[in-house]
Amino acid sequence: MSTKRSERFSYIDKIDLFYSDFTNNFLSHPITKDLVIRTNENAIKQSLKNLIYTNRNERLFQPNIGCDIKKALFELNETFLAEDIKYYITKTIEENEPRVRLIDVFINNNQEKKEVTITLQYYIINLAEPQMLEIVFKRIR
């Protein structure tokens, strides 16, 4: 009995999309001595954090990668702060992270603690459930 094409390429036989990146500090596995990798959701979270923490012109030979969020943080004029940060983050993620579809960016500016909390809500391509990532920027001085 022959198998149909639809049976050979069913949903069960498909390979799940697999994302992987190295860790930021290039740790090696204690036994295998291979570089430790982050996979799937953790790899994408790390990539999003790297994009947001990086300033434009900071990466050598890639001056357009990054998010100029640090220049907008803790400005005296707070009326446009949330919109500026949201614009920078949205533009950076749409241009540089094709594995993510951004849903929304939430900004919480806490003047008492001198910190700005950024919450990203996004979909990972080919995954059904939305993901959340929270990043806190604290003022040092």
C-alpha positions as a Markdown table, in Angstrom:
| # | Residue | x | y | z |
|---|---|---|---|---|
| 1 | Met | 0.0 | 0.0 | 0.0 |
| 2 | Ser | 1.5 | 3.3 | -1.0 |
| 3 | Thr | 1.4 | 6.4 | 1.2 |
| 4 | Lys | -0.2 | 9.6 | 0.1 |
| 5 | Arg | 1.9 | 12.8 | -0.2 |
| 6 | Ser | -0.2 | 14.4 | 2.5 |
| 7 | Glu | 0.6 | 11.6 | 4.9 |
| 8 | Arg | 4.3 | 11.8 | 4.2 |
| 9 | Phe | 4.4 | 15.6 | 4.9 |
| 10 | Ser | 2.0 | 15.8 | 7.8 |
| 11 | Tyr | 2.3 | 18.3 | 10.6 |
| 12 | Ile | 3.9 | 15.6 | 12.8 |
| 13 | Asp | 6.8 | 15.2 | 10.4 |
| 14 | Lys | 7.6 | 18.8 | 10.1 |
| 15 | Ile | 10.7 | 20.0 | 12.0 |
| 16 | Asp | 10.0 | 22.9 | 14.4 |
| 17 | Leu | 11.8 | 26.1 | 13.7 |
| 18 | Phe | 14.9 | 26.2 | 15.8 |
| 19 | Tyr | 16.7 | 29.5 | 16.7 |
| 20 | Ser | 20.1 | 29.5 | 18.5 |
| 21 | Asp | 22.6 | 32.1 | 19.5 |
| 22 | Phe | 25.8 | 32.1 | 21.6 |
| 23 | Thr | 25.6 | 33.6 | 25.1 |
| 24 | Asn | 26.9 | 37.2 | 25.4 |
| 25 | Asn | 29.9 | 36.2 | 27.5 |
| 26 | Phe | 30.9 | 33.1 | 25.4 |
| 27 | Leu | 30.9 | 30.7 | 28.3 |
| 28 | Ser | 32.1 | 27.2 | 27.6 |
| 29 | His | 30.4 | 24.0 | 28.7 |
| 30 | Pro | 32.3 | 22.5 | 31.6 |
| 31 | Ile | 32.3 | 19.0 | 30.2 |
| 32 | Thr | 32.3 | 19.3 | 26.4 |
| 33 | Lys | 34.2 | 22.6 | 26.3 |
| 34 | Asp | 31.8 | 23.7 | 23.5 |
| 35 | Leu | 30.3 | 27.2 | 23.6 |
| 36 | Val | 27.0 | 27.4 | 25.5 |
| 37 | Ile | 24.1 | 28.4 | 23.3 |
| 38 | Arg | 20.7 | 29.8 | 24.0 |
| 39 | Thr | 17.8 | 28.4 | 22.0 |
| 40 | Asn | 14.4 | 29.4 | 20.7 |
| 41 | Glu | 12.7 | 31.9 | 23.0 |
| 42 | Asn | 15.8 | 32.6 | 25.1 |
| 43 | Ala | 17.9 | 33.3 | 22.0 |
| 44 | Ile | 15.3 | 35.8 | 20.8 |
| 45 | Lys | 15.0 | 37.5 | 24.2 |
| 46 | Gln | 18.8 | 37.9 | 24.3 |
| 47 | Ser | 18.8 | 39.3 | 20.7 |
| 48 | Leu | 16.1 | 41.9 | 21.6 |
| 49 | Lys | 18.0 | 43.0 | 24.7 |
| 50 | Asn | 21.2 | 43.4 | 22.7 |
| 51 | Leu | 19.4 | 45.5 | 20.1 |
| 52 | Ile | 17.8 | 47.7 | 22.7 |
| 53 | Tyr | 21.0 | 48.2 | 24.8 |
| 54 | Thr | 23.1 | 49.0 | 21.8 |
| 55 | Asn | 23.5 | 52.6 | 20.6 |
| 56 | Arg | 23.7 | 53.4 | 16.9 |
| 57 | Asn | 27.3 | 53.8 | 15.6 |
| 58 | Glu | 28.4 | 51.6 | 18.5 |
| 59 | Arg | 29.0 | 48.4 | 16.4 |
| 60 | Leu | 32.0 | 48.4 | 14.2 |
| 61 | Phe | 31.1 | 48.1 | 10.5 |
| 62 | Gln | 27.4 | 48.0 | 11.3 |
| 63 | Pro | 26.6 | 51.6 | 12.3 |
| 64 | Asn | 22.8 | 51.3 | 11.7 |
| 65 | Ile | 22.2 | 48.5 | 14.2 |
| 66 | Gly | 21.0 | 49.6 | 17.6 |
| 67 | Cys | 18.5 | 51.7 | 19.3 |
| 68 | Asp | 19.3 | 55.2 | 20.4 |
| 69 | Ile | 17.2 | 54.8 | 23.5 |
| 70 | Lys | 19.9 | 56.0 | 26.0 |
| 71 | Lys | 19.8 | 59.6 | 24.6 |
| 72 | Ala | 16.0 | 59.7 | 25.1 |
| 73 | Leu | 16.1 | 58.3 | 28.6 |
| 74 | Phe | 15.9 | 60.7 | 31.6 |
| 75 | Glu | 15.4 | 63.8 | 29.6 |
| 76 | Leu | 14.0 | 66.8 | 31.3 |
| 77 | Asn | 11.1 | 67.0 | 28.9 |
| 78 | Glu | 9.0 | 64.0 | 29.8 |
| 79 | Thr | 6.0 | 64.7 | 27.6 |
| 80 | Phe | 7.6 | 63.1 | 24.5 |
| 81 | Leu | 9.7 | 60.5 | 26.4 |
| 82 | Ala | 7.4 | 57.6 | 26.0 |
| 83 | Glu | 6.7 | 58.2 | 22.4 |
| 84 | Asp | 10.4 | 58.7 | 21.5 |
| 85 | Ile | 11.3 | 55.5 | 23.3 |
| 86 | Lys | 8.5 | 53.6 | 21.6 |
| 87 | Tyr | 9.5 | 54.9 | 18.2 |
| 88 | Tyr | 13.2 | 53.9 | 18.6 |
| 89 | Ile | 12.4 | 50.4 | 19.8 |
| 90 | Thr | 9.7 | 49.7 | 17.2 |
| 91 | Lys | 12.0 | 51.0 | 14.4 |
| 92 | Thr | 15.0 | 49.0 | 15.6 |
| 93 | Ile | 13.1 | 45.7 | 16.0 |
| 94 | Glu | 11.3 | 46.0 | 12.7 |
| 95 | Glu | 14.6 | 46.7 | 10.9 |
| 96 | Asn | 16.9 | 44.2 | 12.6 |
| 97 | Glu | 14.9 | 41.3 | 14.0 |
| 98 | Pro | 13.0 | 39.3 | 11.3 |
| 99 | Arg | 12.1 | 36.5 | 13.8 |
| 100 | Val | 9.8 | 38.8 | 15.8 |
| 101 | Arg | 6.5 | 40.5 | 15.0 |
| 102 | Leu | 6.1 | 43.3 | 17.6 |
| 103 | Ile | 2.6 | 43.7 | 19.1 |
| 104 | Asp | 3.1 | 46.7 | 21.4 |
| 105 | Val | 5.7 | 48.5 | 23.6 |
| 106 | Phe | 4.7 | 49.7 | 27.1 |
| 107 | Ile | 6.7 | 52.4 | 28.9 |
| 108 | Asn | 6.5 | 53.0 | 32.6 |
| 109 | Asn | 8.5 | 56.0 | 33.9 |
| 110 | Asn | 8.9 | 55.8 | 37.6 |
| 111 | Gln | 10.3 | 59.2 | 38.8 |
| 112 | Glu | 10.6 | 58.1 | 42.5 |
| 113 | Lys | 12.9 | 55.1 | 41.8 |
| 114 | Lys | 14.5 | 57.0 | 38.8 |
| 115 | Glu | 13.9 | 54.1 | 36.4 |
| 116 | Val | 12.1 | 53.4 | 33.2 |
| 117 | Thr | 10.5 | 50.0 | 32.7 |
| 118 | Ile | 10.0 | 48.9 | 29.1 |
| 119 | Thr | 7.8 | 45.9 | 28.4 |
| 120 | Leu | 7.7 | 44.4 | 24.9 |
| 121 | Gln | 4.9 | 42.2 | 23.7 |
| 122 | Tyr | 5.6 | 40.3 | 20.6 |
| 123 | Tyr | 5.1 | 37.1 | 18.6 |
| 124 | Ile | 7.9 | 34.8 | 17.5 |
| 125 | Ile | 7.4 | 33.8 | 13.9 |
| 126 | Asn | 5.7 | 30.3 | 13.7 |
| 127 | Leu | 4.7 | 30.3 | 17.4 |
| 128 | Ala | 1.2 | 30.9 | 18.4 |
| 129 | Glu | 1.5 | 32.3 | 21.9 |
| 130 | Pro | 2.6 | 35.9 | 22.5 |
| 131 | Gln | 5.8 | 36.6 | 24.4 |
| 132 | Met | 6.7 | 39.3 | 26.9 |
| 133 | Leu | 10.1 | 40.9 | 27.7 |
| 134 | Glu | 10.6 | 43.4 | 30.5 |
| 135 | Ile | 13.7 | 45.6 | 30.5 |
| 136 | Val | 14.5 | 48.1 | 33.3 |
| 137 | Phe | 16.8 | 51.1 | 32.8 |
| 138 | Lys | 18.0 | 52.7 | 36.1 |
| 139 | Arg | 19.5 | 56.1 | 36.4 |
| 140 | Ile | 23.0 | 55.9 | 37.9 |
| 141 | Arg | 23.4 | 59.5 | 39.1 |
